[in-house]
Amino acid sequence: MELTNKSETFYLWWENPNIAKRTPAGVAFYDEKFGEYRLKIDQIPDDQVYYLKPTSSDNGRIDYQVDKVLKRSGRFLKRVETGDGYSDKDSQGEIYIDFGGFGKRLILTFNKAS
């Protein structure tokens, strides 16, 4: 029996809005069951989990919400909103994310060489 349940990897980039330069930020994994991305950001410890999920869609624009998972004693407590994002017909399939507090825009792309 062959296993074909491997998660597809997407790429995260930090973009400096002043000079439009991108640097690697991590990876994202899409969870088909819940319709959201799990974000694995290099500068953030592995035990801190973030999710990106669509919240609305209108005229080719999709809005997203970033949730941070809060834990107490290592157990899930709740999710809290920590940012937002969008994609539209001009974004060439990329999702632009205001992650907050980093001074740069986080971008989820489907192209490793962005």
N, C-alpha and C positions, 0 to 999 in steps of 0.2 A: 504494500500500500504506500503510495507516494503522498507526502504532506505538501500541500500547496497553500498553507495558511500563513505564509511569510508576510510580515507587514512591509508596506512600501515606505521608503524613507524619503522625506522631503527636507529641504535645506533652509536654514535660518541665517539671515545676514543682518548685521547692524549697518545702517546707512547714516552717514554724517550729512545732515540736510544742507550744510553750508558749502560742501565741496562735492557732494554726490558720490563719495567714495564708499565702497562696501568692504566690510571685513566679516569673516565667518563668525557666526554666533551660536551654532548648534544644529540640531536636527529636530524634525517633527514626525510623528507617526499618526496616521489616520485610523481612527476606530470606527469601522463601518457600523457596528452595532449601535453606537450612540451618536454617530454623525458629527464627531468632533476630532480635533487634533490634540495630541499630547505633546507639549513643548519641552524639549530637553536643551536648556540653554547653558552654554559652557561656563559662564561666570557665576552660575547659581548652583549650590550643592545638589547632588543627585536626590537627596531625600525631600527636596522642595519640588512639588508638582504643580504645573500650570496646564490649563486646557484652553483651547480656542474653539469656540462654537458659533455657528451662524445664528443670528437673532431675527433678522428680517431681510426681505428682498423687495426691491422696487425698481422698475425700469432698467434692468441690467446691473444694478448695484446691489451688492450683498454686504450687510453690516454684521460684524462679529463682536463677541464679548470675550475677554480674557478673564478666566477664573483662577484664583490661587487656592490650593487645598490647604486648609488649616487642620493641624493635628494636635492632639493632646496626649502625652505619654505614648506617642507613636501610633495612635489610633485616629482614624478619620473623625473629624469634628463637623466641618462644614466647608463649603466653598464660598469665597467672597470675590466680587468683581474687582479686578485690579487694572483693567485697561480695556481698550476697544480697538476695532480695526475695520477695514473695508476692502473690497475689491470691486472693480467695475470694468466696463468694456475697454477702457483705456489702460488698465493695469496689466495687460498681457498675461493674465493668469496668476499674477502675484497678489498676495494679501499684505496690505500695509497695516502695521500694528503700532498703536501708541501704547507702549508697555509701561511708560511712566518711570520717572526717576533716573533714567539713564542718559538723557540729553540726545539720544539718537533714536531713529525709527527702526523698529524690528520688521524685517520683511521675510515672509514665508514664500519660497519659490519652488517651482517644480523642476528647476534646472540647476544642477550642481555647479555649473560654471558661471553663475550670474556675476 
